[in-house]
Structure formats: structure tokens, C-alpha cells
Amino acid sequence: MAATRSTHASLPDTEYPIVHDKMILLRPLTDEHLLEVYHEAVAMGLSEEFIQLIEDAIRSRNLDPNSI
């Protein structure tokens, strides 16, 4: 698991299937591009739901969001 923890709360277990389905959309991104999308989403102040989705994808790949 990545060394850093999310600053956003995890979604409830009841929403896991929905989040998993949405995470599939991020699968084609390379690790580097996923991290870039995350940093841009945070910088632009995009929705907490979208940022949480990206953070979940980052965690599932065992990446460190602060690595770039």
C-alpha cells in the first residue's frame, strides 16, 4: 500500500460497486498519467467524489500520490 494516506474520507462500503464501476474508466491511464490527473483535479478544485475516485484508483495500484 502507498505510504501516504488520503486526506479525503473513504466512501461507504455500500457505494463500493458504483465506485468500482467508475474506476474502470481510469484503468486505461498509465500510472504517471493517473497521478497527473489527480494533481490537476486537486489544483482545479474538482468535486470530492471525483478526487476520491482517483485516490481509490491510486491506492488500488499501490502508488504514492506525492511521487510526481
N, C-alpha and C positions, 0 to 999 in steps of 0.2 A: 504494500500500500504506500502511497505517496507520503512523504514526510510532513507536508503541510496539511492543515485541516481547513475545511471550508469555513468562510465567515457567514455563510447563509445556512439556514436550518434545512435539514433534510425533509423531503416530502413524506407524508404519512404512508404507511405500508399499503393502504387501500388504493393509493394512486400509483403504485409501482407498475402495474401493467400498462397504464397510459404513458407513463414516463418511458418505460422500456420501448414502447412502440415509437415514441418520438425520438429516442436515442438512435434508433435505426437510421434516421435521416442524417445523423452525424457520422455514421460508420465510414462512408467513402473518404472522409477527410484524413489526410496524413496527421500524425501526431503533432508535428510542427504547426500545421495549419489550424488544427483544433485549438491549440494554445493561443495562436494569434487571434482567432475568432473570440476566444474567451476574454483576452485582454481588451480587444476592441469593444466588446459588448459591455464590459465594466466601465470603460472610459466614456462610452456613449450614454451610460445610464439606462440601458435597456431593461426590460421587465425582469423582476426577480425570478419569475418562472423560467424564462429563457436562460438566465445565468445559472440557475440551479440545474437545468437540463445539461448545459455544457459541463458544469462541475461534476455531475454524475458520470458523464462520458469520460472525463479526465480521470476520475477515480477508477472507473472500470478498466482503464488502460494502465493504471499504476503510474501515472505521470505526475510531475510536480508542476503546478500552475505558475510557479515563480522561476521556472528553468530557462525562460527566454527573456 
